[in-house]
Amino acid sequence: MAMHFLERQVSEAVKRAGFSNTGTTLVVGASGGPDSTALLHALVAVKDIHGLALHVGHLHHNFRGKEADDDAVFAEDLAHSLGLPATVAREDPHEYQRIHGISSFEQGAREMRYAFLARIARDAHAGVVTVGHTADDLAETVMLHVIRGSGMHGLRGMTELSDWPWPKDGAGLALFRPLLGVTKDQTVAYVRGLGQTFREDSGNFMWRFTRNKVRHDLMPKLAADYNPQVRQALVRLAHAAAEELDFAEGELNRVWPGVAVESDGEVRFSQASLGGLHPHLQRLALRRGYILVNGDSTRLAESHLISMVNLVQGERGGRTLNLPGGVTLRLKYGELTLTRGGEPDCPYPKLEGEYPIRVPAEAGAETSVLAGPWQVTMQITSAGEELDWAGDGWTVWLDPLTLGEDLSVRAWRPGDRIQPLGMRGQKKLQDLFTDLRVPRHWRGRVPLLENARGIAWVVGYRIADWAKVSGRIDESFLRITFSLTEDQPI
C-alpha cells in the first residue's frame, strides 16, 4: 500500500533531521486539533520504519472550562488508542504570566507549553519534541513578525529543526516541525480520510489574540485583494531569510574569537573591534552574546538590538542599557559587557495604605472604584447567565454572599495568611509566595482583596477556598477585575 502524501512528508523530514534508525524518542505535543492529530497518526505510521519511540504530551490550559477538559480527555484517549504513553497536565497561563512578569497572554501561554514539553522530554529521556506547525502557521508567524518590525530572525519564522526556544533549562533539546511543508487543509483532509475525529479550539477564534486577527482577517484580505498566493510568498520569504542567516552566522563564527570573550557568565566585546564589523554582524554578535548570558532570546525584540547597536556606535564614555531578563549591556572605557543585572522588573506599582471597596448591591450594574494605582471593576451576574470564564488575566468570579458588601485592598503585611483554593487549612502568605516563585521584591506590591473574614484574593495568583463560587443552582456571581490606571510608575 502506497504511503500517504502527508506520511511521506513526515518520513522525509525524519530522515533530514537525522533521527532515522537512531533509537530516537520523540515527545509529541498533542492539542487534539487537526494538525497535531495528523502529526500523531503520521508518526505512528512511520515510526517502525525509522525505529522511533513516541510519547504524547497534552497541556490543559485551564481557561476554556469544559471545552479544555474535553480536549484533555480526547488527547489522552487518542494516545492510548494508538498504543502510546501520554502525559496530561493542567496549568494556569494567567498565573504563569503573573509570576514571570509577561505582558502578553499569548507569549506566556506559549512559554508555559514549551516548559511543560521540556519537562516531559526530561522524564522520558527524549532529546526531541515535535509539534504540528504547518506551512500556514509559518506564513502567519512571518506576517506577525513583519507587523511588529522584526529583523531577519523574525522573517525566518520557524524552521524544521531548531534549538529549544524556552526555557533555558531545555538546552540540548531540539524542536522538530515535520509538517512545515503541509497546509492546514491537507492535515484536515488526512485526518478525515482516516475516519478520525479532532477537536476545534474556540481559542483560535478569540479576537483578542493577534494571531487570530492575522489568520481570519488580514491574510484572507491580502489573498483576496493583493495576492492569492500570499501564504506561499511568505513561506518563500522565510526560506530565503533562513539561508541568508545561515551564511551570516558562518561569517560570525569566523570573526567571533576576535571580537568576543566569554567568561564567568559574561560576554565582553571590544567596542572598536565590534564597531568595525558590518552592522548586520554587529547585531548577530550582540544577539549571540545575549543568548549566552540569558540562555535564550525569547524576549529580545528588534528594538532592543537597535539600542544595543547604537551603544556600540556611540561615544566612548560610560553608559548602561537594561535588557529583558535582567541582562545589562554596559559600555566602559571602550569595552562592552553583557552581564546579569538585578532581578526581573516588577510588573506591580507601589501600593501604600488601605482602600475600602463597596460591592454593588444589585445584579447587572457595573461599578468601578480606585484603590491607589488600581482600578477595581465589579459586577454581580444573575444565576444562569453565560459567563466568559477566561477573563482577561486579572479577573475572578467569587461568591457575593460569602464576601459581603465591605471589602478592602491593601498590600502584604508580615503574618498574613490565606486559605488557598482547594485547601482546608490556612497558609502563610510568605510561604504561598515562595511556592509560586514570586520574586521577593514583588511581594510587597501584590494587591490583596480582603473582608472581615480574611484575604479573599491574592490578585493575580490565588483566591481563598471560602470565597469561591459554590455551584448552587440559584447562585449569583461577583466578577471582580483589577486593572492599572494609566501612567503608573513601576
N, C-alpha and C positions, 0 to 999 in steps of 0.2 A: 504494500500500500504506500502510495506516494506521500511524502511529508507535506503537511500544510505550509503555505507561504509563511505564516507567522512563526510556526515552529522552526522553519528553515532559517528565518531571520535570527531567532534566538540561538540556534545551534551555531551559526556562523559567528555570532557575537561572542559566544563562549570560547570558540577557537581563537578569535582575535585577541581576547583578553588573556589567553594562556592558561585557562582553567581546565582544559580538556585532559582527562585521564591523569590528573594530579592529586586526586583524593580531596578536592576542594569541597568545603561545606559552605553553602550559600544561605544566609538568612534572608527570607523573602518578606518584604513589607507588604501586608495584605490589608487593604481597606474594605474590601468587599465590592468595590466598584468594578466596572468592566475592564479597565486597564490592568489592575493588579490581579483580577481573576483570570484574565487571558494569560498574563505572565506566568501565573502559578501553573495553569494547565499546560502551557508550552514547556515549561521547565520539567514538569513531570514526564512529558512525552519524550524529552531528550536526555534525561538525567542518566539513564543506564548506558546510553551511547557514550557519554563523556565521563562516567564514573563520578557523578555529583551526588552529594548529600544535601537535603533541603530541610530547613527549619522555618516555620511560619511565625511571623510576629504581627500582632494587631494591637494598636493603642486606642483605647476608648477615651475620647477627648472630653467627656463629661460636660458637654454644654448643649447637646441636642436632645436631651431627655430620652424618651423611649426609642426614638429612631436610632440613637447611638447604641443603646442596649441591644437592639435587634441586629445592628451591624456587627457587634462583637460576637453574638451567637452565630451569625451567618459565617463569619470568617473562621471561627473555631470549628464549626461543623464541616465547612468545606475542606479544611486541612485534614481533619480526621477521615473524611470520606475518601481522600486521596492517599491515606496511609501515612500522613506526615505529622511529626510532632509540632505543637503550637504553643506559643506563649501569648497570653492575652492579659493586658494590664489596664488599669484605669487611672488617669491623672488629670489634673485641672490646669488648663492652659492659662487661665486668669491668674492663678496662684503663681505659676512659673513666671509669668510676665511681671508680677509684682516683685517677686524675690530677686529677679535678675535685672530689674530696672529697665525693661524693654518697653518702648512706647507703642510698638506695632503688635497687635494681636496676632497677625499672620506670621510675623517673624518669630514671635515667642512660641507659637504652636509648632512651627517648623523645627526650631531648635529642640523643643521638647521631644518631638518624634525621633529626631536623629539621636538624641541622648538615650532614648528608650531602645532603639535598634542597636546602638553600640553596646548597651548592657547585655542584650540577648546574645550578640556576637561573642562577647567575652565568655558568657556562661556556656555557649555551645561550642566554644573553641573554634569559632569561624573567623576567617580573615576577610570575608567579603559580605557586604549587604547589597542586595539587588532590589530595585524599585521599578515601578511600571510607568516611568515617564515616557511619553510618546513624542513624535515629531510636532504635534500640536502644542504640547507643553513647552517644547524648546522654542517654537516660534513666539509663543506668548511671553516666555521669560525674556527673550531678546527685546521684544517690544516694551515690556515693563522697564527694562534697563535703559532703553533709548529715552523713554519718557522721563526717567529720573536723572538723565545726564551722565550715564555710565561711561567708563573708559573701555579699553579693549577687552579686559577680563569680563565685563558685563556683556559685551557684544558676542563673546564666545558662548555665553549661555551655559549649557550643560554639555558634558562630553560623555562618551560611552563608558569610559573607565576613568575615575578620578580619585584623588586623595580624599580622605574623610573630611567633610565640611565642618562638623561640630559634634561633640565638644572636643576640647584639646586632648582629653584622655582617650579619645578614639584614634590617636595616632597609630599608624600601622594598618588600620582598616582601609579597605578600598570600597568605593561606591560604584556599583555596576548598573548600567541602564541599557539593557539589550533591546529595548523597544523604540529607540530614537529614530529608527528608520521605518516606523509603523505609525499610521494615523489612528485617531480615536475611532473613526468609523470602522476601520479594519479590526480593532480589538472587539468592538461590539458584534460585528458580523461573525468573528471567530467563536466567541462565547455562545452566541445564539445557535451557531451551527453545531455546537456540541450538545445543545439542549440544556445548557447550564444557565441558571438564573444569576442575577447580580443585584447589587444594591445601588440605589441612587441617593447621593448625599445632598440633602437640602442646603447644606452649607455652600455648595457650589453655585447656588443661585442667590445667595445673600448679597445685596447690592452694596453693603458697607465694605466688602472686600475688593480691593483694587483689581486683583487678578480677574475676578468675575466681571467687572466692568469692561476690562480689556477683551475677555473671552466672548461675552454676549453682546457687547455694544460696539466697541472700537473695531475689532477685527472684522466682523460682518460688514460694517460700513466701508472699511478700506477695500474689502473684497468686492463689494457691490459698486462702489463709486470710482475706484482708482486702479486696482489690480486684482483680478480674480485669483491669481496665484500668489497672493501676498504671503501666505504661510510658507510656501516653498521658497520664496525670495528671502525671507528672514532666516530660514534654515541654511540657505546658501551663504548668507552673511555670517552666520555663526561658524560655519566650517572654514570660511576664509579667515575670520578673526583667529580661530584656533591655530591655523597653520602659521600665521604671522607671529602669533605669540610664541609658538614653539621655536621659531627662528630667533626671536628676540631673547628668549630665555637662554638659548645656546650662547648668544653673544654675551649675556650677563655672566654666565658660568665662566667664560673666558677671562673677563676683566675683574670678577668678584674678588679674588685674592689681593688685587692691588688697590682696592678701594675700601674694603671692609675688614674689620677684626671682630671675631666673636669670642666673648669670654664672660664667665660668671653671670649668665642670663642677660647680657647686654650685647648690643651691636654698635660698634663705633665706626664712623666714616671720617675720612679727611675731607673737609669742605672743598679744598682745592681739587682733589682727585675726583670726587663725586661730581663737582660742578663742571669738570671738563668732559663729562660724558654727554652723549646725545640726551636731550630731555626725556625721551621715551625710556632709555636705560636708567636714567635717574629715578624715574617713577617706579620702574620694576625693582630697582635695588632697594628703595625705601620700603616698598611693599614687602619684599622678601625679608628685610630686616625686622619689620613689624611682626610678620608671621613667626619669625624665630623667637621673638620676645614674648608674643602674646599666645602663640600656639595656633592661631587661625586668623583669617581676615574677614570673618563674617560681618562685623560691624564697621569695617573700614570703608568709608564712602569715597567717591571720586573727589569730593570737596576737601576731604582730609589730605589726600595725596597732593592736591594743588597747593594747599597750605604748607605741606612739607617741602615741596619743591621750591616754593617761594622763600622758605627759610634757608635752603641750600644756596640760593642765588642772592640772598640778602647781604646786609652789612656784616662785617667781621666781629661786631660786638656780641654780647651775650643775649640770648633770648630762649624762651621755653614755649613749647607747643604741647597742649594736653590733647591726647588722643583717646578713642574708645578703649574700654577695658582697663583703664588705669595706666596706660602706657604714656610715656612722656618722651618727646624729642627735644633735646637740649643742644643749643649751639654755644660753645665757649672756646675762645682762643683758637678758632679755625677748626675745631673738632665737633662733629655732630654725634650725639649719643642717644640711642633708643634704649630706654630702660623702663622698668616698672615704677610707676609713681605711687600715689596713695591708693586708698580703697575706691571702689566704683562710686561715681556721683550718686548722691541720694536723690530719688525722684520726689521726695516729700518736702514741702516747705516747713519752716518752723511753726510750731503750734503752741501758743502760750495761753494760759488761762483756761477757763471752763465756760462752755456756751450752752445755755438752755435751748432745748428743741421741743416744740409743741406738735404732737401728732394731730393730723386733721381729724375732725370728729365724724365726718360723714364720708361715705364712699363716693368716688367719682372725681371730686375736686383735687387738683394737684397744687401743692404748696411748696414754696422754696424759701429757705432761710439761710442766712450766712452764719458760719461758725468759724471765725477767724479767716484763714485763707481758703476755706472750703465752702462750697455751696451745697446744701443738703436739700434734695428734692424728694417729696413724699407723696404717695397716693394710695388710698385704700381701694382695692378692687373687689367687686362683688363675687360671691361664690359662683362657680360655673363659667366665669369669664375666661376666654382663651388668653394665655399669658406667653410672652416671649421670655422663656426661662433663661435664654442665653445672656440677656442683659448686655451691658457694654463694658464689663470688666470691673466696674465699681458698684454694681447693683446686687442687692439681695432682696429676698422676699421673707418677711418674718410674720409672726402671729401677733396681730394688733391687740388681741385680748390679753395676751401674756405681757406684752410690753407696757400697756397702759398709755396714758396721754403725755406724761412728762419724761423726756429723755434729756441727755446732755452729751456734749462732745468734749473730749479732753485728750491730752497726751498721757503716755505711760508714767506710772509712779512706782517706786520700789514697793514690792509686796503685792502688786496687783495679781489677781487670779481670775481664771475663766474656766467654765465647764465646756470644753470643746465639743463640737458636734460629734455624737457617737460615743461619748464617754460618760460614765456615771459620776465620777469624782471630779474635783477641780484640779487645775494645773497652774503652776506659777507662770505668769506671762513671760518671764525671763526664760524659762525652760521651753515654752512654746516657740519663742523667737529663735532659740538655739536649734530646736528640732527642724524649724522651717528654713534655717540658714539665713536669717535676716541679719545683714551686717550690723555690728554694734552701733555704728554712728547713725544708723537709720532709726533705731528703736524708739528714741525719744521724740520722734516726729510722726510716727504712725498714729492716726486718729483712732480713738476708741469711742464707741457708742454705748452708753450705759443708762440704766434706770436704777431705782432704789434696790432692785434685786442684785444687780451686778453688771458686769460687762456683757453686752448682748452681741457685739460685733467688733472684732479687731479688723478694721476696714482694710479690705484687700486680701485678707488671709483666712480668718475663721469666724464663724458665728457660734454662739452658745447653743448647746443642745436644748436648753429650756426655751429658747426664743424661736425655734424652728416652727414651720407650719406643721400642724398635727395631722392633716389628712381628713378632718371631719368633712362630711358631705356639705354642710351648711357654712363651711369656714370662709371667711374673707381673708385677704392677704394685704399686708402692708409692704409696698415696694419702696425701698429707700435707695437713693443714688447719691454718691459723693462725686463731686467734680471740682476741679480747681478753678477759682476765679482768675481772671486774666492778670498777666504780668506779676505773678508771684515769684519772689526771689527764692531760689532753691539753696 
